[in-house]
Amino acid sequence: MTLKERIIESLQILGILKEPIDEKLNRTIESERFVVLDTETTGFDYNNDRILCIGALTLENGVINLENVFEHYIDQEHFDKSSVQIHGIIRSDVLDHKSEIQVLQLFLDYIGDSIIIAHHTLFDMTMINNALARNGLDKIKNRTLDTATLYKRTLIKSNLIQHKDHYSLDDLADKFDIAKTDRHTAVGDAYITAIAFLKIIKKLKGKDPAIMLYHLFR
């Protein structure tokens, strides 16, 4: 992004400039193809931990496409037994696994130029971008949305109500009555995130029926 584009985007965030910098964003939310993703990792250290699995699905026309699901396990030497109790992934039961660069290349093909959605997007995207850098590939430049951040915009602003600083995916699942059957699997968490995103959009449209795609980035 150029300096001019960053300045314009800053003005949009401040509400000074109303029109979107990217004409692609001047569209309805339903007209966009989103990729909702989640990663399962050996831990939370950006430098030393590794991705075990990338799970993702597409969201188009307000519908989750369950016939085009991305789920690939990565073969690796680094493995933290303590994290197995969370994600349940162990070496012996993952038969269909690929090298890190193979999975990354498949993932890049899958996302194309879609907008990426995740819960606490920074973590997933940092892990993926670090993996790309390790393999000599460019970082992902797609626009991203975070359901944790978007959810806060649905909350009532009042001095009488104290909201949390951080909302987990479990918080959103409980709030929107989303089943947590496959919680802590990459695809399962991506599915919960996708449903939460649709619920959030419905609430935002309740406040402003004319909401467009570019409003989500303010």
C-alpha positions in Angstrom: 0.0 0.0 0.0 1.4 3.4 -1.0 1.7 6.4 1.4 -1.2 8.1 -0.4 -3.4 5.0 0.0 -2.5 4.7 3.7 -3.5 8.4 4.3 -6.8 7.9 2.5 -7.5 4.7 4.5 -6.7 6.5 7.7 -9.2 9.3 6.8 -11.8 6.6 6.1 -11.3 5.0 9.5 -11.7 8.4 11.1 -14.9 8.9 9.2 -13.6 12.0 7.3 -13.6 10.3 4.0 -16.7 8.3 3.2 -15.9 6.6 -0.1 -13.8 3.4 -0.1 -10.2 3.5 -1.3 -10.7 0.2 -3.1 -13.6 0.1 -5.6 -13.8 -3.7 -4.9 -15.0 -2.8 -1.4 -17.9 -0.7 -2.7 -20.1 -3.7 -3.0 -22.6 -5.7 -0.9 -21.2 -8.1 1.6 -23.1 -10.9 0.0 -21.3 -10.3 -3.4 -17.9 -11.1 -1.9 -16.1 -14.4 -1.6 -14.7 -14.9 1.8 -12.4 -17.6 3.1 -12.8 -18.4 6.7 -9.8 -20.1 8.3 -8.3 -21.6 11.4 -5.0 -23.1 12.2 -4.0 -25.8 14.7 -0.5 -25.3 16.0 2.1 -26.8 18.3 1.8 -23.7 20.5 1.6 -20.0 20.5 5.2 -19.0 20.0 5.5 -17.3 16.6 9.1 -18.1 16.2 9.4 -21.7 17.5 6.0 -23.2 17.1 4.6 -24.7 13.8 1.3 -25.2 12.1 -0.1 -28.7 12.4 -3.2 -28.2 10.2 -4.9 -25.4 8.2 -8.6 -25.6 7.9 -10.8 -23.3 5.8 -14.1 -23.0 4.0 -15.6 -20.5 1.7 -18.5 -18.2 2.3 -20.4 -16.8 -0.7 -23.8 -15.1 -1.1 -24.2 -15.5 2.7 -23.9 -19.3 2.4 -21.2 -21.5 3.8 -20.0 -23.9 1.1 -19.4 -27.2 2.7 -18.5 -28.9 -0.6 -15.3 -26.9 -0.9 -13.6 -27.4 2.4 -9.8 -27.1 2.8 -8.2 -29.3 5.4 -4.5 -30.3 5.2 -2.2 -31.6 7.8 1.5 -30.7 7.8 4.3 -33.2 8.3 7.0 -31.8 10.7 9.7 -32.6 13.1 8.6 -30.1 15.8 5.8 -31.6 18.0 4.6 -30.5 21.4 2.9 -33.3 23.3 1.4 -30.8 25.7 -0.7 -29.2 23.0 -2.2 -32.6 21.9 -4.8 -32.4 24.7 -6.2 -29.2 23.0 -6.3 -30.1 19.3 -6.1 -33.9 19.5 -3.7 -34.2 16.6 -1.1 -36.9 17.1 1.5 -38.2 14.6 0.2 -41.7 14.4 -3.4 -40.8 13.4 -2.6 -38.3 10.7 -2.2 -40.5 7.6 -2.7 -37.9 4.9 -0.1 -35.3 5.5 2.0 -33.1 3.3 5.1 -31.0 3.5 4.7 -27.4 4.8 5.4 -25.9 1.4 2.9 -28.2 -0.3 0.2 -27.2 2.0 1.0 -23.5 1.8 0.9 -23.6 -2.0 -2.4 -25.4 -2.0 -3.7 -22.8 0.5 -2.6 -19.9 -1.6 -4.4 -21.4 -4.6 -7.5 -21.9 -2.4 -7.8 -18.4 -1.1 -7.0 -16.5 -4.4 -7.8 -12.9 -3.8 -10.6 -13.5 -1.3 -11.1 -11.6 1.9 -9.8 -13.8 4.8 -11.9 -14.1 8.0 -10.6 -15.7 11.3 -11.1 -15.3 15.0 -8.1 -13.4 16.4 -6.8 -13.2 12.8 -3.4 -11.8 13.8 -2.3 -15.2 15.3 -3.3 -17.3 12.3 -2.0 -14.9 9.7 1.3 -14.4 11.5 1.8 -18.2 11.8 1.0 -18.6 8.1 3.1 -15.7 7.0 6.1 -17.0 9.0 5.7 -20.4 7.4 5.6 -18.7 4.0 8.8 -16.8 4.8 10.5 -20.0 5.9 9.8 -21.4 2.5 10.9 -18.3 0.5 7.3 -17.3 -0.4 5.8 -13.8 -0.2 3.4 -12.9 2.7 -0.3 -13.0 2.1 -1.6 -9.6 1.0 -5.3 -10.4 1.2 -7.5 -8.1 3.3 -8.5 -9.7 6.6 -11.4 -9.5 9.0 -11.4 -10.5 12.7 -14.7 -11.8 14.2 -13.4 -10.9 17.6 -13.2 -7.3 16.6 -16.4 -7.3 14.5 -18.3 -8.8 17.4 -17.5 -5.8 19.6 -19.3 -3.6 17.2 -22.5 -5.4 17.8 -22.4 -4.7 21.6 -24.5 -1.9 23.2 -22.3 1.0 24.3 -23.2 2.0 27.8 -21.4 3.1 31.0 -23.7 0.7 32.8 -22.5 -2.4 30.9 -18.9 -3.6 31.2 -17.7 -5.5 28.2 -14.7 -7.8 28.1 -11.5 -6.7 26.4 -11.1 -10.0 24.6 -13.8 -12.4 23.4 -12.9 -16.1 22.7 -14.4 -18.2 20.0 -16.2 -20.1 22.8 -17.7 -16.7 23.9 -19.2 -16.2 20.4 -20.4 -19.8 20.1 -22.2 -19.4 23.5 -23.6 -16.0 22.6 -25.0 -17.2 19.2 -26.0 -20.7 20.3 -23.5 -22.4 17.9 -22.8 -26.1 18.6 -19.2 -26.7 19.6 -19.1 -30.4 18.5 -15.8 -30.0 16.5 -14.2 -27.3 18.6 -10.4 -27.3 18.5 -10.2 -28.8 15.0 -9.1 -26.4 12.3 -12.2 -27.0 10.1 -14.5 -27.2 13.1 -13.3 -23.8 14.4 -13.5 -22.3 10.9 -17.1 -23.4 10.7 -18.0 -21.9 14.0 -16.2 -18.7 13.0 -18.2 -18.6 9.7 -21.5 -19.0 11.5 -20.5 -16.3 14.0 -19.5 -14.0 11.1 -23.0 -14.4 9.5 -24.7 -13.7 12.9 -22.5 -10.6 13.4 -23.4 -9.3 9.9 -27.1 -9.8 10.7 -26.7 -7.8 13.9 -24.8 -5.0 12.1 -27.5 -4.9 9.4 -30.1 -4.5 12.2 -28.3 -1.3 13.1 -27.7 -0.2 9.5 -29.5 -2.0 6.7 -27.4 -0.1 4.1 -24.1 -1.5 5.4 -21.6 -2.3 2.6 -18.4 -4.3 2.4 -16.1 -1.3 3.1 -17.9 -0.6 6.4 -16.5 -3.8 7.9 -12.9 -2.4 7.6 -13.6 0.8 9.6 
